[in-house]
Amino acid sequence: MKTELCERFGIEVPIFGFSHAVEVVAAVTNAGGYGVYGATRRLAEEITDEVAQIRAAVGERPFGLDLVIPNKVPEKNDRAELEKLVPEAHRRFIDGLETKYAVPKPSEPGMRTRFIRSEEIQDSQIAAVAESDVNMVALGIGCPPEVVKLMKSKGKTTVALVGQERHAARALEAGVDLLVAQGYDAGGHTGQVGTFSLVPRIVDMAGSVPVLAAGGVATGRHIAAALTLGAQGVWIGTAFLMTEEYRPHLSEGEMDALLNAQATDTVISRAESGKPFRQTRSAWSEEWTLPDAPAPLSHPLHDVLVGDILGAIIEHDIRPLQHYGAGQGIGWFDRLRPVSEVMNTLVREGDLALARSYQFSGETA
Ligand SMILES: Cc1cc2nc3c(=O)[nH]c(=O)nc-3n(C[C@H](O)[C@H](O)[C@H](O)COP(=O)(O)O)c2cc1C
């Protein structure tokens, strides 16, 4: 399954593994893939520390870091200012959920309220990443040309995640080195176009810029299919959730939600962040669809509304409301395995699937 991209980026297999856990990122890279650290919810000083931890674990091998940089965010990291904009009906709705499900207050702000996604925070994150020795910078939402330029000037590979052709055109214009065509199946923030429909379209637009397929890549057969669609590799998130290295980052309730989920148990909801986000279905996603529920707010105002209750749901193990971001591929993962085993299985199955497709076409591998 080695592609040209492996040579170019110094990896053994064209599997990029996205994770919010430094341990998973290091393990993907050490297994011959390209680990990518989801750092958008980390402060600049945390990013500096965590990049150093990953570097210590992987040596010279390459790894990346992912930031989300939407274009319309407040200037300052000022929660009090945003609180003033939250409508009363939305506050009452959250109060109602706290009462209905007996959710105590959290002991500290949640992941979405520990800071406000703002220009102030984004600028400090970008500066920390630029000064770090991370090899690659991926932009999950938004692809500001000045950030691409800065990271390239620091010798970093630049990557943009795109969910439709319009996003890809902007990213190519900004000069990224690699595109990730992320389809509807994907966990976390996701778009409306299915992976099979999206990937070949993006490949056709991208010219000499290589494309990775993302969204629903869960087995080696998916990898073989992605390569056949014209992608030079894959970008995977969901498969690395059910790993021993990720386990310390999940509550019991979140793990149960993931372990028991099939594709049909995931749902795209704006209740998490204000933007469409695929997650396991729970009372959290369902409550927001009821006739009396308000529409989710815009991002990042929605973070301010829900950040603390989401933190409290995890802290106090409120089972009906516990959920986790996951893609439609989650059904393939029903037990915890080390990252190295997930990687080895993907590679073994992928090679087999490719050999089989050569057989079908009468060629030899
Ligand atoms: C729990 C979770 C959180 C995610 N958070 C981010 C993120 O912060 N930034 C980003 O660019 N992508 C994020 N993603 C999307 C991944 O980068 C990746 O595109 C996606 O997981 C691929 O599809 P898959 O889930 O089917 O493997 C997240 C995915 C999951 C499952």
The ligand as an ORCA input file, in Angstrom:
! r2SCAN-3c Opt
* xyz 0 1
  C     -14.134     12.839     18.484
  C     -13.638     13.517     17.249
  C     -13.165     14.816     17.326
  C     -12.655     15.449     16.174
  N     -12.135     16.703     16.294
  C     -11.535     17.269     15.224
  C     -10.818     18.499     15.345
  O     -10.705     19.069     16.433
  N     -10.236     19.000     14.222
  C     -10.306     18.357     13.009
  O      -9.746     18.850     12.032
  N     -10.969     17.199     12.873
  C     -11.563     16.633     13.951
  N     -12.195     15.428     13.814
  C     -12.302     14.818     12.470
  C     -11.049     14.007     12.131
  O      -9.970     14.868     11.861
  C     -11.259     13.124     10.909
  O     -11.432     13.913      9.752
  C     -12.430     12.176     11.009
  O     -12.412     11.514     12.256
  C     -12.343     11.143      9.865
  O     -13.475     10.336      9.784
  P     -13.710      9.048     10.715
  O     -14.159      9.609     12.021
  O     -14.774      8.302     10.005
  O     -12.414      8.292     10.817
  C     -12.684     14.770     14.940
  C     -13.175     13.462     14.875
  C     -13.640     12.831     16.000
  C     -14.131     11.413     15.895
*
